[in-house]
Amino acid sequence: MASEIKDINLWESGARKIDWVRRNCPLLSMLHDEFSKTKPFAGKKVALSVHLEAKTAYLCLTLAAGGAEMYVTGSNPLSTQDDVAAALAHEGLEVHAWYGTTPEEYEKHIRAVLSVGPDIIIDDGGDLVHMMHTEFRDLAAKVIGGCEETTTGILRLEAMDRANELLFPMVRVNNAQMKHFFDNRYGTGQSVWDGINRTTNLIVAGKIVVVAGYGWCGKGTAMRAKGLGARVIVTEINPVKAIEAVMDGFDVMPMKEAAKLGDFFVTVTGCDKVIDAEDFAVMKDGAILTNAGHFDCEIDMAGLREIAVEKAEMRNNIMGYKLPTGQWIYVLGEGRLVNLACGDGHPAEIMDMSFAIQALSAKYLVEHASELKEKLIDVPEEVDIDVAKKKLAFMGKEIDVLTPEQEKYLNSANV
């Protein structure tokens, strides 16, 4: 099957973006060189659905260097960059993606990459795995296993595992320390505000920012908002995380109260209708709503469209909605992932770590295919630690090493 992309003639622009990533991703470059020699994925088909921008493209090229036949699509209708998709297709990879797909086109592209009968699945959010279990169950026996990138995707996998529905092993890449500690906190923290700032061209300092959810992504988003000079309010359902937010210097209250105060809102929960019609009704004139959770359900967009008496596009990626009470509220990127719908996603140095974990997890699945018993697998600790050590070396940093006497002391029953 041929690639389905917007325009192959865009490839040179995409290639420049990928080359910039290559220069700033030493871990992936190291794996690219290693895989080129060892070919760990020779004869294997890899179906990948991840936000299709330059960092993802370099992961695809790294796996392809290892011998993988790559079948690539995006994991969000507004995060695909058409020039990057063209660059991958120009390199000979099969790509099914373009910016602004309809729901029907998005599903068609997922079907295209699954219909080849993949050996490995690399997923971001769970849509590949879901369709494999519904429409392509007859091909599932061929799948060695897969890797899941996100918190939302892992929640979906864990629900399937509890129901005894998972048909093949999945590695919880997001749970690796070298993924969620840095990608979710520092990556999301920076890329959310990159997307907001470039789209709105408004100042954050002196404003009130409401962050819904205080997981790792919420922590990073709140920390960066504070650094930009905002007063930050956190909303939570978990009392432990709420206390942590208070002790980190943030105010905590229910969304129904925070809705009256916020200038910027960022949802990072993975839940449905975190901001709903009751919240819209009490917001300030000019409040700006954004979402950094995987799916576009955290802001109740259907409810907002229903109650709005007028709507207008204010700037690229900013839609304004006038409420019956007279105030306008603005939504960025249609309520989809603001850091990708309105930006370039996480910084390259962050995704260097996350995608190194992805690549090594896929290699682990191939090497241990006959030994895998559990359906949900954690990234092996040795992979996590090896990536951390190599990243430190690339950063020019060194750490201490235990002496034999110290190891003996720590392992002694007398400690």
KERORO-112037 format. One record per atom (N, C-alpha, C): x negated, y, z negated; residue in one letter. Coordinates in steps of 0.02 Angstrom, whole numbers, plus 50000, padded with zeros to 5 digits. Example, Ala and Ser with C-alpha at 12.3 -4.5 7.8 and 13.67 -1.06 7.14 Angstrom:
2
493404971649610A
493854977549610A
493404983549610A
493584988849646S
493164994749643S
493555000249606S
//
This chain:
415
499584994050000M
500005000050000M
499565006350000M
499735011150040A
499345017350044A
499515021949985A
499055026449970S
499175031449917S
499765035949935S
500115038149884E
500665042949891E
500475049149850E
500215054149885I
499985060349851I
500255066349890I
500145072249862K
500405078349893K
500045079949958K
499375080149956D
498995082350015D
498265080150008D
498045075550050I
497355073050046I
496855078650059I
497055083850094N
496595089350110N
496385093450050N
496695092249993L
496515095749932L
495915092649896L
495635087349924W
495155083249887W
494525086949865W
494285091749904E
493665095049886E
493735098949821E
494285102349811S
494405105849748S
494425100949690S
494755095349699G
494775090249647G
494095087349632G
493705086249685A
493025083449675A
492595088149634A
492665094649644R
492275099449604R
492475099049530R
493125098349517K
493355097749448K
493065091449416K
493075085949453I
492805079549427I
492055080149414I
491705083549459D
490985084449450D
490835088449387D
491235093449372W
491145097349311W
491235092849249W
491745088749251V
491865083949197V
491275079249190V
491025076749246R
490465072049245R
489865075149208R
489755081549219R
489185084949187R
489275085749112R
489895085249088N
490045086449018N
490315080248981N
490245074449012C
490465068248982C
489895063148982C
489395064048939P
488805059648941P
488965052348924P
489455051148880L
489635044248864L
489915040648925L
490395043748959L
490685040649018L
490155039949073L
489715044849079S
489185044249130S
488725038349116S
488565037349052M
488165031649032M
488515025049049M
489175024749034L
489555018749050L
489625017849126L
489695023349162H
489725022949235H
489105019549263H
488525021649238D
487885018749261D
487835011349241D
488035009949178E
488005002949154E
488474998449193E
489095000749202F
489594996749237F
489394995649310F
489065000549340S
488854999849410S
488384993949419S
488014992449366K
487534986849369K
487844980249348K
488264980449296T
488504974149266T
489174971849296T
489564976349325K
490214974749357K
490674970649312K
490834973149252P
491264969249206P
491974968249231P
492204972249279F
492894971749302F
492944968949373F
492414965749395A
492404962949463A
493004958249474A
493374959449527G
493944955249543G
494574956649503G
494554961849461K
495124963349418K
495494969549444K
496164969149441K
496584974849459K
496784978549395K
496694985149396V
496864989249338V
497414994149358V
497984993849324A
498514998749333A
498465003849277A
498425010249296L
498305015549247L
498825020949254L
499125022849197S
499585028449195S
499375033049138S
499005038249155V
498755043249107V
498825050049142V
498865055349103H
498915062049131H
498365062949184H
498575064049246L
498105063549301L
497775070249315L
497245071549276E
496825077349288E
496105074949289E
495625079549287A
494935077649304A
494615072749256A
494755073249191K
494455068449144K
494715061349157K
495365060749169T
495645054249185T
495355051549250T
495255056049298A
494965053949362A
494265050949351A
493875054049307Y
493205051349295Y
493225044549260Y
493715043549216L
493815036949187L
493965031949243L
494405033849289C
494585029249344C
493965027549385C
493555032549400L
492945031249439L
492445026949401L
492435027749335T
491985023649294T
492205016349296T
492855015149290L
493105008249294L
493005005449364L
493105009649414A
492995007349483A
492265005549495A
491805009449464A
491095007849470A
490945001049441A
491354998949392G
491274992349361G
491604986749400G
491844988249460G
492134983049502G
492894982749502G
493224986949463A
493954986649459A
494284989349522A
494824986049543E
495274988749594E
495764993249556E
495734999849569M
496125004549529M
496775006549564M
497325006149526Y
497985008249549Y
498225013449498Y
498275019649520V
498315025349474V
498955029249483V
499265031049427T
499825035749428T
499765040249367T
500195045349364G
500195049949308G
500675047649254G
500625050649195S
501065048749140S
501535054449120S
501575059649162N
502005065349148N
502115069049214N
502735070849230P
502865074149295P
502505080749304P
502335084149249L
502025090749256L
501285090849239L
500975085149229S
500265085249211S
499805083049268S
500085080349321T
499665078449378T
499395084549414T
498745084549430Q
498445089749470Q
498335086949540Q
498665089849589D
498685086949656D
497995086549689D
497555091349674D
496895091049704D
496475085349674D
496585083849610V
496225078249578V
496485071649605V
497145071149613A
497435065049643A
497145063949713A
497085069349751A
496805068849819A
496075066649817A
495695069149769A
494995067249763A
494915059749750A
495345057049707L
495315049849693L
495505045749754L
496015047949789A
496215044449850A
495655044749902A
495315050449906H
494765051349952H
494185046549936H
494125044749871E
493605040049849E
493805032749861E
494415031749886G
494635024949902G
495065021649850G
495245025249796L
495695022449746L
496415023349770L
496855018849749E
497555019549768E
497915023749716E
498205029249737V
498505034149691V
499225035349711V
499665035249661H
500375036749672H
500575042049621H
500525048349640A
500675053749593A
500665060449629A
501085064849607W
501025071949626W
501365076149573W
501195082449572Y
501465087149522Y
502205088249535Y
502595088249481G
503305089949486G
503745084449512G
503565078149498T
503985072549520T
504675072849488T
505175070649525T
505835069549497T
505805063249454T
506285062149410P
506295055849372P
506275049649417P
506605050049474E
506615044449520E
505935043349552E
505595048749571E
504925048249600E
504425045649549E
504495048049487Y
504045045849433Y
504095038249424Y
504695035749421E
504785028549413E
504545024649475E
504655027449533K
504415024349595K
503655023549593K
503305028549568H
502575028249565H
502335022949515H
502695022349460I
502515017149411I
502625010249442I
503175009449478R
503305003049511R
502745001349561R
502495006449595A
501985005249645A
501355002349615A
501145005049557V
500515002549528V
500604995949492V
501214994249472L
501334987849439L
501464982249490L
501714984049548S
501904978949597S
501304975149624S
500694977749613V
500094974249638V
499904968349594V
500224967749536G
500054962249490G
499404963549452G
499394968549407P
498774970349374P
498534965149324P
497874965049314D
497574960949261D
497514964949196D
497404971449203I
497334975949145I
497794981849154I
498104984049099I
498534990049100I
498234995249053I
498165001349077I
497955006949035I
498515012049035I
498825012948977D
499455016648971D
499385022648926D
499805027648938D
499835033648897D
500565035248884D
500825032748829G
501515033948811G
501965027848817G
501745022748853G
502115016448853G
502555015148912G
502565019548963D
503025018549019D
502815012649063D
502165011649072L
501935005849111L
502134999349078L
501984998949013V
502144992848976V
502894991548976V
503284996748966H
504014995948964H
504264993149030H
504044996049086M
504294993549151M
504034986549166M
503424985049145M
503164978249155M
503604973149120M
503864975049061H
504284970449022H
505004970149046H
505204974949087T
505904975149110T
505964973049183T
505604976449227E
505674975249299E
505154970449327E
504604969349292F
504054965349320F
503854959649273F
504334956849238R
504174951449191R
503854945449225R
504014944549289D
503734938849325D
502984939649337D
502724945849331L
502004947049340L
501634947549274L
502004947449218A
501694948649153A
501204943249133A
501314937149155A
500864931649136A
500154932649163A
500094936649216K
499434937949245K
499034943149205K
499394947149164V
499074952649128V
498644949949070V
498004951349072I
497554949449017I
497724953348954I
497854959848964G
498024964248908G
498004971448931G
498104975848883G
498114982948900G
497874987348843G
497824993748857C
497594998748808C
498105004348806C
498275006548746E
498745012148738E
498395018048706E
498485023848738E
498115029948721E
498425034048665E
499095033848657T
499425038948616T
499785036048556T
499915040548508T
500315038748448T
501005036448469T
501325040248514T
502005038448537T
502015031448569T
501525030148611G
501495023648643G
501405017948594G
500995019148543I
500885013948492I
501515012748452I
501895018048437L
502535017148402L
502995012648443L
503005013648508R
503425009448551R
503175002248551R
502515001448553L
502234994648552L
502384991148487L
502324994748432E
502444991648366E
503174989548359E
503624993548388A
504334991548387A
504444985248428A
504114984748486M
504164978648527M
503864972648491M
503314973748457D
502984968248421D
503424965748364D
503744970348328R
504194968248273R
504774964148300R
504994965748360A
505544962048391A
505294955848428A
504644954448423N
504334948748456N
504434948848532N
504374954848561E
504504955848632E
503874956748674E
503304958248642L
502694959548680L
502454953148715L
502314953648779L
502134947748819L
501384946948827L
500984951948810F
500264951548817F
499934956248766F
499294955148750P
498954959148699P
498874966448721P
498924970948673M
498814978148685M
498334980748631M
497834984448653V
497354987548607V
497614994448587V
497644995648521R
497875002148496R
497295007148497R
497145009648557V
496585014248565V
496665020448521V
497275022948516N
497385029048477N
497165028248405N
497185022148378N
497025021048307N
496275020948294N
495875020748346A
495145020848336A
494945027448305A
494465027248259Q
494235033348227Q
493965038348278Q
493595035748328M
493295040148377M
493815042848427M
494445040748420K
494975043548460K
495375048548419K
495745046248369H
496225050748338H
495915056148294H
495335054748264F
495015059848223F
494835066048265F
494655064948328F
494395070348369F
494875072448424F
495125067648462D
495595069048515D
496225072248487D
496535069048438N
497175071548412N
497095078048373N
496555078648335R
496475084648294R
496145090348333R
495535089348356Y
495175094848389Y
495395095748461Y
495535090148496G
495765090648565G
496435094048570G
496935091448533T
497595094548534T
497575101648507T
497205102548452G
497165109148421G
496945114548470G
496425113048509Q
496185118048557Q
496615118348619Q
496805112648647S
497155112748712S
497855115548707S
498195114648650V
498855117648640V
498805125248646V
498315128148612W
498265135448613W
497975137948678W
497555133948711D
497345135748779D
497945136448824D
498405131448821G
498995131648863G
499465137448847G
499575138548783I
500015144048762I
499725150748782I
499085151748768N
498785158248780N
498745159948854N
498545155148895R
498485156648967R
499175157748998R
499695154648970T
500365155148999T
500725161548977T
500655163348914T
501025169048887T
500635175648892T
499965175348888N
499555181348884N
499765185748825N
499955182548770L
500145186148709L
499655184548653L
499615189148605I
499165188148548I
499485183448497I
499075179648463V
499305175048411V
499195178348342V
498665182148335A
498515185348271A
499095189548247A
499265188748184G
499805192548154G
500495189548164G
500535184248204K
501175181048217K
501295175248167K
501915172948165I
502085167148124I
502155161148171I
501765155948158V
501765149848198V
502075144248156V
502575140948183V
502895135248151V
502645128848185V
502325124548148V
502075118148173V
502505112548144V
502855108948186A
503285103448164A
502895096948166A
502735094348108G
502345088148103G
501635089548082G
501405085848030Y
500725086948005Y
500315080548007Y
500395076848064G
499925071448078G
499285074448103G
498875070348136W
498225072848159W
498305078348211W
498795077648256C
498905082948305C
499155089348272C
499615088548225G
499865094348189G
499325097848149G
498895093948117K
498335096948079K
497905101348125K
497735098548184G
497315102348229G
497655108548255G
498295108048271T
498675113748297T
498725119248245T
498875117348182A
498925122248128A
498255125448113A
497725121448113M
497065124148098M
496855129348150M
496975127848214R
496785132648266R
497225138848264R
497865138148248A
498295144048241A
498045148548185A
497855145548130K
497575149448074K
496945153048096K
496515149448134G
495905152548158G
496025158448205G
496595158348240L
496775163848285L
497105169648248L
497195168848182G
497465174348142G
498205174048127G
498515168248140A
499235167548128A
499365165548055A
499965167148033R
500235164147972R
500585157747994R
500435152147962V
500675145647985V
501175142647935V
501745140347962I
502235136647924I
502255129547952I
502245124647908V
502285117647929V
502965114747908V
503275110947953T
503865107147934T
503685099747935T
503945095947888E
503765088847881E
504335084847851E
504315078247862I
504785073747828I
504415069347777I
503745069447781N
503335065247737N
503085069547679N
503265067947617P
503065072147560P
502315072447550P
501965067047565V
501235067047556V
500905071847606V
501125071447669K
500845076047719K
501035083247704K
501635084147676A
501845090947658A
501395093947604A
501225089847554I
500765092147502I
500085093747532I
499855089447577E
499215090747610E
499225097447647E
499775098847682A
499835105247717A
499805111147669A
500145110547612V
500125115847562V
499415116947537V
499065111447523M
498385111947497M
497885114147550M
498075113447613D
497665116147667D
497795123547679D
498255126347640G
498375133647643G
498975135747684G
499415131047701F
499995132647743F
500635132547701F
501125136447724D
501785136247693D
502155130047719D
502615127447681V
503005121647701V
503745122847685V
504175121447734M
504895122347723M
505265118447776M
505925117447769P
506315113947821P
506355118147885P
506455114847941M
506505118348004M
507065123348004M
507615121847970K
508185126447969K
507995133247940K
507515133347894E
507275139747866E
506715142647909E
506265138347933A
505705140647974A
505945143648039A
506515141048065A
506775143648128A
506925151048126A
507095153548068K
507255160748061K
506635165148063K
506055162148053L
505445166048042L
504945165748099L
504935160348137G
504395159148184G
504385163648244G
503775165248266D
503665168548331D
503475163248383D
503055158548364F
502865152848405F
503075146448369F
503325141548407F
503495135048380F
503115129748420F
502805124948385V
502475119348417V
502715112948385V
503045108648423T
503265102148396T
502745096848411T
502555092948360V
502035087748367V
502225081748325V
502835079048336T
503095073948291T
503185067048323T
503325066848388G
503515060548420G
504245058748408G
504635063448379C
505335062048362C
505795065948408C
506445064648402D
506955067448445D
507295073348412D
507445078748451K
507835084548428K
507575087348362K
506935088648361V
506625091748302V
506845099048296V
506945102148354I
507245108848356I
507895108248395I
508455109848363D
509105108748394D
509525115148397D
510155114448415A
510595120248426A
510655124648364A
510695121648305E
510735125648244E
510115129948235E
509545127348254D
508915131048248D
508885136648300D
509075135248362F
509065140348413F
509475146448392F
510055145148361A
510525150548345A
510245155748297A
509755153748255V
509505158448204V
508815161148221V
508555159448280M
507875161748297M
507855169148315M
507265171948307K
507135178848326K
507215179848401K
507385185848421D
507355187648491D
506625187248513D
506495183348566G
505805182848591G
505415176848564G
505725172648523A
505375166748498A
505145162348556A
504555159348548I
504255155248601I
504205148148577I
504495143448615L
504535136348596L
504085132148641L
503685127848609T
503255123348647T
503255116548614T
503085111548654N
503045104648629N
502365101748645N
502075098248596A
501435094748608A
501505087348592A
502135084948585G
502255077748579G
502325074748648G
502265068148654H
502215065048720H
502845066148763H
503435065248734F
504045065748774F
504385072548764F
504785074448813D
505105081048813D
505775080848777D
505805077448720C
506425076948682C
506395080548615C
505805083048597E
505735085948530E
506095092648524E
506105096348578I
506535102248584I
507155099948622I
507745101148593D
508365098748625D
508525103148685D
508195101648741M
508285105848800M
508995105448828M
509295099548826A
509985098948851A
510455103348810A
510365103248744G
510775107448700G
510665114848712G
510035116648725L
509875123748738L
510195126048803L
510145122048855R
510445123848919R
511205124548913R
511495120348871E
512225120348863E
512475126748829E
512105129148780I
512345134948743I
512125141548773I
511615141448817A
511355147648846A
511885150848891A
511935157448886V
512405161048929V
512055163948990V
511395163648989E
511005166149046E
510315163049041E
509995161849098K
509305159549097K
508925162849154K
508275163649144A
507865166949194A
507145164749187A
506795163849244E
506085162349241E
505705168849229E
505335169149174M
505005175349153M
504305175949183M
503935170349182R
503275169649212R
503215162449234R
502685160849269N
502575153849286N
502545149649223N
502965144449220N
503005139849163N
503325142849101N
503665148449108I
504055151249051I
504765152349074I
505235148649044M
505935149549058M
506275152748998M
506655158149012G
507005161648959G
507745159648956G
508005158948895Y
508705157148884Y
509025162348839Y
509555165448862K
509915170348821K
510485166748784K
510505167648719L
510995164248677L
511625168548670L
512185165548650P
512805169248641P
512735175048591P
512265174348545T
512155179548495T
511725185248521T
511495184748584G
511145190348616G
510395189748621G
510085185648580Q
509355185248582Q
509125180448638Q
508515181948663W
508195177648711W
507675173348676W
507655166948694I
507105162748672I
506785159648733I
506145158248728Y
505755156148786Y
505445149248775Y
505475145048827V
505205138248823V
504645137648875V
504075134948853L
503505134048898L
503505126948927L
503355126448991G
503255119949023G
503845115249019G
504455118149019E
505075114149017E
505125109748956E
504765111448903G
504775107348842G
504335101248846G
503945100648900R
503475095048906R
502815096948874R
502345092348874L
501695093448842L
501385100048863L
501355104848818V
501135111548836V
500405111648856V
499995107248826N
499285107448841N
499125104748911N
499595101048941L
499485098449008L
499955101649059L
500575102949040A
501035106249085A
500815113549097A
500475116449048C
500265123449053C
499515124249049C
499135118749053G
498415119249046G
498075113149075G
497435112349059D
497035106949085D
496945101149036D
497325101148981G
497255095848933G
496655096848887G
496465091548853H
495935091948803H
495265093548836H
494805096648798P
494135098048824P
493775091648846P
493335092348894A
492975086648922A
492585082848869A
492255086348824E
491845083048773E
492255078648727E
492885080548716I
493345076648675I
493555070348712I
493775071148775M
494005065348813M
493425060748830M
492815063148828D
492235058848836D
492245053248784D
492415054948722M
492455049948669M
493065045448678M
493645048448691S
494255044448697S
494225039648755S
493975041948812F
493955037648871F
493385032648868F
492865034148831A
492355028948819A
492665023248780A
493065024848730I
493425019748692I
493895015848738I
494245019348782Q
494695015948830Q
494305011048873Q
493755013348903A
493375009148948A
493085003048913A
492825004048853L
492524998448816L
493064993648789L
493654996248775S
494204991948753S
494434987548811S
494464990448871A
494644986448930A
494124981048942A
493494982748934K
492944977848942K
493014972348890K
493194974148829Y
493284969348775Y
493844964348793Y
494384966848822L
494934962448841L
494714957348893L
494334959548942V
494094954948994V
493624949748965V
493164951948921E
492664947348893E
492954942348844E
493514944148811H
493794939848759H
494494937348776H
494654937248840A
495324935448862A
495564928748833A
495134923848831S
495334917148808S
495404916648732S
495164921748696E
495164921348623E
495714925448591E
496064929548629L
496534934348601L
497174930848578L
497314931348513K
497904928048484K
498454933048467K
498264938648437E
498744943748417E
498974947848477E
499574950448473K
499824954748527K
499624962048517K
499514964248456L
499264970948443L
498564970448414L
498084973648446I
497384972948428I
497094979848413I
496704980348360D
496344986548346D
495694986648384D
495464992648400V
494804993248432V
494284990348384V
493864985648408P
493364982748364P
492924988048331P
492794987248267E
492414992248230E
491724993548261E
491424988148288E
490764989148318E
490794993648379E
491354993548416V
491434998048473V
491495005248448V
491915006348398D
492005012948368D
491335015848345D
490955011848308I
490315014148279I
489805015448334I
489795011048385D
489305011848439D
489445018348477D
490075019748491V
490245026048525V
490045031948482V
490165031648417A
489975037148372A
489225038248372A
488835032948369K
488105033548368K
487855036748433K
488125034448488K
487895037048553K
488095044448561K
488705046148538K
488915053148542K
488465057648499K
488295055348439L
487835059148397L
487165060348432L
486915055148464A
486275055748499A
486325060848556A
486875060748593F
486965065648647F
487025072648618F
487275073348557M
487335079848524M
486675082048493M
486175077648495G
485525079348467G
485505079148392G
485935074948361K
485975074548288K
485745067548265K
485465067448204E
485255061148173E
485575060548105E
485645054348081I
485915053248014I
485455048547976I
485575048047911D
485165043547870D
485355036247882D
484885031847864V
484985024647869V
484825021647801V
485255017147778L
485135013947713L
484485009947713L
484115010447660T
483535006047651T
483784999147630T
483364993947637P
483574987247614P
483774987247540P
483424991247500E
483584991547429E
484274994647418E
484434999847457Q
485095003047450Q
485654998347473Q
485524994647527E
486034989847549E
486144984647496E
485604982147465K
485664977247412K
486054979947354K
485924986347336Y
486274989447280Y
487024989947294Y
487204992347355L
487904993347372L
488284986747377L
487934981247393N
488244974747399N
488204970547335N
487924973647283S
487834970147220S
488464970347178S
488594965147142A
489174964947097A
489094969747038A
488484972447030N
488364976946973N
488524984246988N
488724985747050V
488874992647067V
489464995047026V
//
